[in-house]
Amino acid sequence: MIVEDSLVVRRLLAHIVSRDPRLTLVAAVASAEEALQELPRIRPDVISMDIRLPGIDGLEATRRIMAEQPTPIVVIADSVEDASLRISMNALRAGALSVVEKPVGMATGGHERIAETICTQLYIMSQVPVIRRRGSANDRPVALRPAPPRADQPPQRPGIIAIAASTGGPPALAQVLGALPAEFPLPVLVVQHMGGSFMEGFSQWLDGLVAPPVAIAQEGEVPLPGRVYVAPGDRHLMVTAQGRLRVSAERPLGSQRPAATLLFRSLAEHWAPQSIGVLLTGMGEDGALGLAELRQAGGYAITEHESTAVVYGMPAAAVRLGGSSLSLPLPMIGPRLLQLAGVTPP
């Protein structure tokens, strides 16, 4: 189902979808009200959701759909300016699975790339099982039984944390980082799979939600305690032997750039005994091999437990490869990082 108020864009999206043999268009509607009315009858496998809609906007529509008839939602964002991006990021927090760039005219450069991205995201997300949401991610119960810890000993004096996520990552990252105080004693590096044009807005959105300052990582920076560094759009993020950030345009690894495995691998090579790696929800296997290498080199590796992961792909792959020192439900990861860093919870 396509939800888009612009007739021109709605027709363009319908044309894009109709060309892809993996997809079948079952409805194209102009408002959230119409979508909510048609949803019980049509029962689509996935929804393409515009954010700026007349009446009920895309954020509120996402909330209602996830509460009433949970369906995978891909947000189609028309702009990377602040207001639209904030709504898009909050829609992800409300249960949407990913955000992609809105298509422009067929004669415009980059159209085919954007069209392919939209179709691929719709196809992949149509296969993600979603659950009913009864509030924000922070309302999830914490009385969940985590997997027992392995024999690994956590670092006596941890120096750096690296966190990676993909599908379902923005709200998961907001919850984990939201548990950390502004004076957190360690730097935190983040890899989130998302379209490059959205990364600046994503980091600003996170910065407005959590206490530690969040910014896009810059080449050659020395990561400082209490700061969060997000991999730039379409660039790898790594740490050098000298303890500086390295931002790289080298080829994607496993079709991902940034690649979580390269971040974890750089820590394994240079800073393993002081490193904590965290792998959250995500489709595929990026980060699994790197986390296993980090753990094998003496780092401490935490994976999100299946009970809370939106997509238990990346964490499951790490567990299979022996890349998990400890598997925890999402609400327990932030408090565990506080404990590892020697911080007394408020």
C-alpha positions in Angstrom: 0.0 0.0 0.0 1.3 3.5 -0.9 0.2 6.4 1.3 1.2 9.7 -0.4 -0.8 12.9 -0.8 0.9 14.2 -3.9 -0.8 12.8 -7.0 2.4 13.2 -9.0 4.5 11.4 -6.5 1.8 8.8 -5.8 1.8 7.9 -9.5 5.6 7.9 -9.7 5.7 5.5 -6.7 3.0 3.3 -8.2 5.0 3.2 -11.5 8.2 2.3 -9.6 6.5 -0.5 -7.6 4.7 -1.9 -10.7 7.9 -2.4 -12.5 9.4 -4.6 -9.8 8.4 -8.3 -10.1 8.8 -8.8 -6.4 6.0 -6.4 -5.6 2.3 -6.0 -6.2 0.5 -2.7 -5.6 -2.7 -3.3 -3.8 -3.7 0.3 -3.0 -2.4 3.9 -3.4 -4.2 6.4 -1.2 -3.9 10.1 -0.6 -4.3 10.3 3.2 -3.7 8.5 6.5 -7.4 8.5 7.2 -8.0 6.6 4.0 -5.2 4.2 4.7 -6.5 3.4 8.2 -10.0 2.8 6.7 -8.7 0.5 4.0 -6.1 -1.3 6.1 -8.4 -4.0 7.6 -9.8 -4.8 4.2 -6.7 -4.8 2.1 -4.2 -6.2 4.7 -1.0 -5.2 2.8 2.3 -6.9 3.5 4.1 -3.6 3.7 3.2 0.1 3.6 5.1 3.0 1.9 4.3 6.0 4.2 4.7 9.6 3.4 5.4 11.8 6.5 3.9 15.1 5.6 0.2 14.3 5.0 -2.9 16.5 5.4 -4.9 15.7 8.5 -3.3 12.8 10.3 0.5 12.9 9.5 2.7 9.9 8.9 4.0 9.8 12.4 0.5 9.5 14.0 -0.6 7.1 11.2 2.4 4.9 12.1 1.5 4.9 15.8 -2.1 4.0 15.0 -1.2 1.2 12.6 1.3 -0.3 15.0 -1.3 -0.2 17.8 -4.3 -1.5 15.8 -3.0 -3.6 12.9 0.8 -4.0 13.0 2.2 -3.8 9.5 5.8 -3.2 8.2 6.1 0.4 7.3 8.8 2.1 5.2 8.9 5.9 5.6 9.4 7.8 2.3 11.0 11.1 3.3 10.7 14.1 1.0 13.4 16.2 2.6 16.4 16.0 4.8 15.6 19.3 6.5 15.2 19.3 10.2 11.4 19.2 10.7 10.7 16.5 8.2 13.7 14.4 9.4 12.6 14.7 13.1 9.1 13.4 12.1 10.7 10.5 10.1 13.0 9.5 13.0 10.1 9.6 15.4 8.1 7.4 13.1 11.0 4.9 13.3 10.7 5.2 17.1 7.0 4.5 16.8 7.5 1.3 14.9 8.4 2.1 11.2 11.2 -0.1 10.0 13.3 2.1 7.7 13.4 5.5 6.0 14.3 6.0 2.4 14.5 9.0 0.1 11.4 10.1 -1.9 11.8 9.7 -5.7 12.0 12.7 -8.0 11.3 13.0 -11.7 12.3 10.0 -13.9 14.6 12.3 -15.9 16.5 13.4 -12.7 19.9 12.0 -12.0 19.9 9.2 -9.4 16.3 8.2 -10.1 17.0 4.6 -10.9 19.2 4.3 -7.7 16.4 5.7 -5.5 13.8 3.6 -7.2 15.8 0.4 -6.6 16.4 1.4 -3.0 12.7 1.9 -2.4 11.7 -1.4 -4.0 14.4 -3.4 -2.2 13.4 -1.9 1.1 9.7 -2.5 0.6 10.4 -6.1 -0.4 12.8 -6.8 2.5 10.6 -5.1 5.1 7.5 -6.9 3.9 9.0 -10.1 5.4 9.7 -8.7 8.8 7.3 -9.9 11.5 6.1 -6.9 13.5 4.3 -6.8 16.9 1.6 -4.6 18.4 3.0 -1.5 20.0 1.3 -0.2 23.1 3.6 2.8 23.8 7.2 3.8 23.2 10.2 1.6 23.1 11.0 2.7 26.7 7.8 1.0 27.9 9.1 -2.4 27.2 9.3 -4.6 30.3 12.7 -5.1 31.9 11.8 -8.3 33.7 13.2 -10.5 30.9 15.5 -13.4 31.5 18.9 -12.7 29.7 21.1 -15.5 28.5 23.7 -16.5 31.2 27.1 -14.8 30.7 30.0 -16.7 29.2 33.3 -17.2 31.0 34.6 -13.8 29.6 35.8 -11.3 32.1 34.8 -7.7 31.3 37.7 -5.3 30.8 39.1 -4.0 34.0 39.6 -0.5 32.6 37.4 -0.2 29.5 38.4 2.6 27.2 35.9 2.7 24.3 32.5 1.3 23.3 31.3 0.6 19.7 27.6 0.0 19.0 26.1 -1.2 15.7 22.6 -1.6 14.4 20.5 -1.8 11.3 16.7 -2.5 10.9 15.0 -1.2 14.1 18.3 0.5 15.2 17.3 4.1 15.7 14.9 3.5 18.6 17.2 0.8 20.0 20.1 3.2 20.0 18.0 5.9 21.6 17.2 3.6 24.4 20.7 2.3 25.0 22.3 5.8 24.7 19.5 7.3 26.7 20.7 5.3 29.8 24.1 7.0 29.7 24.7 10.3 31.6 26.3 13.4 30.0 29.5 12.7 32.0 29.8 9.1 30.8 33.5 8.3 31.1 34.0 6.5 27.7 33.6 7.5 24.1 31.0 5.7 22.1 31.2 5.0 18.4 28.0 4.2 16.4 27.4 2.5 13.1 23.7 2.6 11.9 22.7 1.4 8.5 20.7 4.2 6.9 20.7 6.2 3.7 23.7 8.6 3.6 21.5 11.7 3.2 19.8 11.0 6.5 22.8 10.5 8.7 23.4 14.2 9.7 19.7 14.5 10.7 19.8 11.2 12.4 22.7 12.3 14.6 21.0 15.5 15.4 17.8 13.6 16.3 19.8 11.4 18.7 21.6 14.4 20.1 18.2 15.9 21.1 17.1 12.6 22.9 20.1 11.5 24.9 22.4 13.2 27.5 25.8 12.6 25.9 26.6 14.9 22.9 26.1 13.2 19.6 27.8 14.2 16.3 29.0 12.8 13.0 32.5 11.4 13.3 35.3 13.4 11.6 38.5 12.0 10.1 41.4 12.2 12.5 39.4 13.1 15.6 40.5 11.8 19.0 37.3 10.3 20.5 36.6 12.0 23.9 34.9 10.5 27.0 31.1 11.2 27.2 30.7 11.8 23.5 29.0 9.8 20.8 30.4 9.6 17.3 28.2 8.4 14.4 29.6 7.0 11.2 29.0 9.5 8.4 26.7 8.6 5.5 28.2 6.1 3.1 31.5 6.0 4.9 33.2 3.4 7.1 34.2 4.3 10.7 37.3 2.8 12.3 39.8 3.5 15.0 43.6 3.7 14.3 46.4 2.3 16.4 47.1 5.9 17.5 43.5 6.1 18.9 42.1 8.5 16.3 39.0 8.1 14.2 39.4 7.0 10.6 36.6 7.8 8.1 37.0 5.8 5.0 35.4 5.6 1.5 36.9 2.2 0.7 34.6 -0.3 -0.9 31.5 -1.6 1.0 31.9 -4.8 3.0 29.0 -7.2 2.4 27.2 -4.4 0.6 27.4 -2.2 3.7 29.1 1.1 4.1 29.5 1.9 6.9 30.2 -1.7 7.9 30.0 -2.7 11.6 32.5 -5.5 11.0 35.2 -3.0 10.0 34.6 -0.9 13.1 34.7 -3.9 15.5 37.7 -5.3 13.6 39.7 -2.1 14.0 39.1 -2.3 17.8 40.1 -6.0 17.7 43.4 -5.1 16.0 44.4 -2.1 18.1 42.3 -1.8 21.3 40.8 -5.2 22.1 41.5 -5.5 25.9 39.9 -2.0 26.4 37.0 -2.4 24.0 33.3 -3.2 24.5 31.3 -4.1 21.3 27.5 -4.1 21.2 25.5 -5.5 18.3 21.8 -4.6 18.2 18.8 -5.4 16.0 19.4 -5.7 12.3 18.8 -7.8 9.2 21.7 -9.7 7.7 25.1 -10.5 9.3 27.1 -7.3 9.3 29.1 -6.9 12.5 28.9 -10.6 13.4 32.3 -11.5 12.2 33.9 -8.3 13.5 32.4 -8.8 16.9 33.6 -12.4 17.0 37.1 -11.2 16.2 36.9 -8.6 18.9 35.9 -11.1 21.5 38.6 -13.5 20.4 41.2 -10.8 20.7 40.1 -10.1 24.3 37.3 -7.6 24.0 33.9 -7.8 25.6 31.0 -8.5 23.2 27.3 -7.8 24.0 24.5 -8.9 21.7 20.8 -7.9 21.9 18.6 -10.8 23.0 16.1 -12.3 20.6 13.2 -11.3 22.9 13.5 -7.6 22.1 15.3 -7.4 18.7 13.0 -6.1 15.9 15.1 -8.3 13.6 17.2 -11.0 15.2 19.6 -11.3 12.3 22.9 -9.6 13.1 22.9 -10.5 16.8 22.0 -14.1 16.0 24.9 -14.3 13.5 27.3 -13.1 16.1 26.1 -15.7 18.6 26.5 -18.4 16.0 30.1 -17.3 15.4 30.9 -17.2 19.1 30.9 -13.5 19.1 28.8 -12.9 22.2 30.1 -12.6 25.7 26.6 -11.8 26.9 23.2 -11.6 25.4 20.8 -9.1 27.0 17.3 -7.7 26.3 17.5 -4.1 25.1 16.4 -2.4 28.3 19.3 -4.1 30.2 22.1 -3.1 27.8 22.4 0.6 28.8 22.5 -0.3 32.6 25.1 -3.0 31.8 27.3 -0.4 30.0 27.1 1.8 33.1 28.2 -1.0 35.2 31.1 -1.9 33.0 32.2 1.7 32.9 32.0 1.9 36.7 29.2 4.4 36.8 26.6 4.3 39.5 23.1 4.5 38.0 21.1 7.5 39.1 
